[in-house]
Amino acid sequence: KNWKKFIDEIKRVTKPNGIVIMSTPNYKFEIVKNKYHVSNFGKGMFIQMFKKEFVDPVIFGQSKWFLAFPGRGIIERLVGYKRSSDIHKLEENRDPQILIGVGKVK
């Protein structure tokens, strides 16, 4: 529940210069509270936290779906939407559904 303690523990158990890869749903796209994610991050907060806590951070994004709801595959096929789950380096003007940070421990 305390994300700062979680980050501190990751840093404690990772060797110096060890690489950390962390992902989180972008809170902006959370329609229903996910019981497996006790802390919520938006794009700005995740970037700020990751840059503060890790060295040489790189932030990526991934958008897996058009809309998240039961039956979305049927609707996506009807309207001709093609999913792309490509991971891309985060661009300033993009707001992906999944945020991914890669960085080193000090």
Secondary structure, DSSP 8 states (H G I E B T S, - for coil): --HHHHHHHHHHHS-TT-EEEEEEEBGGG-SS--TT--S-B-HHHHHHHHHHHSEEEEEEEE---SS-STTHHHHHHHHT------EEE--TT---SEEEEEEE--
